[in-house]
Amino acid sequence: MTVRIAVTGAAGRMGRMLIEAIAANEGARLSAAIERPGSSLVGADAGELAGVGHCGVTIVDDARKVLSDFDVMIDFTAPAATVANAALCAEHGKRLIIGTTGCNEQEKSAIVTSADQTAIIMASNYSTGVNVCFKLIKEAAAILGDDYDIEIVEAHHRHKVDSPSGTALSMGEAAAEGVGRTLKDVAIYGREGVIGARERETIGFATVRGGDVVGDHTVMYLADGERVEITHKASSRMAFARGAVRAAVWINGVERGMFDMQDVLGLK
């Protein structure tokens, strides 16, 4: 069965990429496209905007106008909009794929509450390669143990507004879990000044912002005499878009609950 998908934030860089990925997936069909009220692109054909040709789906400024037109919504927008979309999908029995990062604990809690009524996938990164890395990072941390210091370096384009990236935080959570810790108890976000010797149990984060970097992440395990690194480099947002569409096909028909990309890929 072909899944009918709505893309919100359809005119943005990621929105256009999602539309392209949907067009390339035989199990999916773009059936609705939403932009913010006041956008000059409301009324445009979503397929033409994304460069995949005329598709007959007109961009609208309110998801409520197209509620009957889709089964699953994909949302890579902003936290406040995503929380509202989660509540809307829960109210009307629509599935939701969330790629939005930077949500605070209150926003995450609201999304989890919406998952009591519908099925939601929320992931910091939908790349298949990154999700394989999450598994490897946890396993490497468990094997290497306390003999190795753990540090995480990430780089993104100059327009990214949150730091560290959601993917870097997920990598930190995987590493911390591997050594039996909780990330919030051991994370160090940047270092400056005379800070003293490194505490063994900490996990450090370093952030780079500049240019058009799509996303580079490296987890380093450092010991006396050697260093182990697990690195993922994204050269195109299409890796994220393909994964999100794969998730949308997977979740269609799931009644309710909170899931992530590890569930989609069977890595748990």
Secondary structure, 3 states (H helix, E strand, C coil): CCEEEEEECCCCHHHHHHHHHHHHCCCEEEEEEECCCCCCCCCCEHHHHHCCCCCCCEEECCHHHHHHHCCEEEECCCHHHHHHHHHHHHHHCCEEEECCCCCCHHHHHHHHHHCCCCEEEECCCCCHHHHHHHHHHHHHHHHHHHHCEEEEEEEECCCCCCCCCHHHHHHHHHHHHHCCCCHHHHEEECCCCCCCCCCCCCEEEEEEECCCCCEEEEEEEEECCEEEEEEEEECCCHHHHHHHHHHHHHHCCCCCEEECHHHHHCCC
